[in-house]
Amino acid sequence: MSDMRASTIDGIIRRSARAFGSRTALTFADRTWTYTELEEATTRAATHLLSLGVTKGDRVATLGKNSDAYLLAFLGCARAGLVHVPLNYNLTGVELEYLVAQSGASLVLADPELAPRVTDLEEVEVPVRALRDADDSLLSAARSGEVPALDVEVGDGDLAQLLYTSGTTSHPKGAMMTHRALIHQYLGCLTALDLSADDEPLHVMPLYHSAQMHVFLLPWLAVGARSTLLEVPDPADILQRIERDGHRAFFAAPTLSVAMTNHADFAGRDLTSLTKAYYGASIMPGPVVQRLQEKVPELGLYNCFGQSEMGPLCTVLRPEEHAERPDSAGRPVLFTEMRVVDAEGADVAPGELGEVVYRSPQLCEGYWEKPEATAEAFRDGWFHSGDLVQVDEQGYITVVDRIKDVINSGGVLIASREVEDALFSHPAVAEAAVIGTPDEKWVEAVTAVVVLKEDVTVEALLEHARTRLAGFKVPKAVHVIEELPKNASGKILKRELRECVRG
């Protein structure tokens, strides 16, 4: 018999079904699910997974674009006591192989068109089953039939997911997230982000990424909202849907917000139904925030900051705080304790740079089969984030950079974000990333990589930068490319940029 005090992820759906019953929970493509239907489908999905030969504690990887089937795979794993492993659907070859092998997955669920990426792997052999669009898929099994009795005891201390870090500087690490950690995360999201049942949220970012799944979709399901899920984020489609369907809330990574505000339809669409817009996953350029505020003056903007190991939400800057602290990432959410420390672990004074460290019940248990990396990050009773920030006297942090991305030029530390913002403010620049490259004189040279939306000379960009930056911060070189390498959560892969520039 299950512990009557346990609070598991699938328990959210069970409770919502009892509370909201026939209310619409989710719309995807031409399918609509009530809360009761979603609850029943979760049990069928769990039963289907166990029928495929996996047992409690096994890892089940999922390779798919957004769909109702993807959500049911996650919920079904939770109910069956399986550990869900979300895979970036853009990965192929050795990168995909690494995640499947490192997680020790016993089964992969995949969209049919993506399944060959797994079956063609040379070093890994793992059963692959259809996630959707097939008669024997998980979705087909979950949609109809009897709701079977399920005899699996799942506790809130059990692992629910291996949440792999973005791997922007090294191989991804699997953060071991328990049911208990994610439930605490959901409570923090509900209180900090003002999520409510009448928000009519539009979900557009990939569900395999922790922010869309754990900061938004699951918490909104917990309070009875009617969620609309898109397979992929298309700027024109999103703008049209907000105008047509009256969505009141949505989350977008900064790269998507850039694309939306640069789109030809942005000026002409009526977006006044929006009352809440959430951004995060990487740093939002200041000019984009300004465009959104000018377009919808009553829009409440929430800056969400965090990382995979924390589930991921750590701090939030709320709408009423944006005017006074537009560059801040806010203060800690419920259940999160935060400090900013120097290299010796001592608290820094307000305004000084330091690493942000955390303690929280939403923190992961460590990294899957990586004891050395776990010991390095979890030390002195705190989780060390690797983020370089400033903190003010009221406890608001401003993110300066990833510690590994700070550029050491001639012994002076330069934050890449400051240089990126200066370049991005030029009207011809669509995107900008700044890295340090080896230099005999300066140790590291400030090097910019930009994507343009109209023709401009490199010298014009440098002259623009000189009007906004101290001389030593102005890039020594600017490279123009067609597209910045990113993962699907919108984070720029600076390790790939460094390899590209050096090559």
Secondary structure, DSSP 4 states (H G I P E B T S, - for coil): ---TT---HHHHHHHHHHHHTTSEEEEETTEEEEHHHHHHHHHHHHHHHHHTT--TT-EEEEE--S-HHHHHHHHHHHHHT-EEEEE-TT--HHHHHHHHHHHT-SEEEE-TTTHHHHHT-SS----EEESSSSTTSHHHHHHSS----------TTSEEEEEE---SSSS--EEEEEHHHHHHHHHHHHHHHT--TT--EEE-S-TTSHIIIIIIIHHHHHTT--EEE-SS--HHHHHHHHHHH---EEEE-HHHHHHHHHSTTTTTS--TT--EEEEESSPPPHHHHHHHHHH-TTPEEEEEEE-GGGSSEEEEE-HHHHTT-TT--BEEPTT-EEEEE-TTSPBPPTTSEEEEEEE-TTS-S-BTT-HHHHHHHEETTEEEEEEEEEE-TTS-EEEEEEGGG-EEETTEEE-HHHHHHHHHTSTTEEEEEEEEEEETTTEEEEEEEEEESS---HHHHHHHHHTTS-GGGS-SEEEE-S---B-TTS-B-HHHHHHHHH-
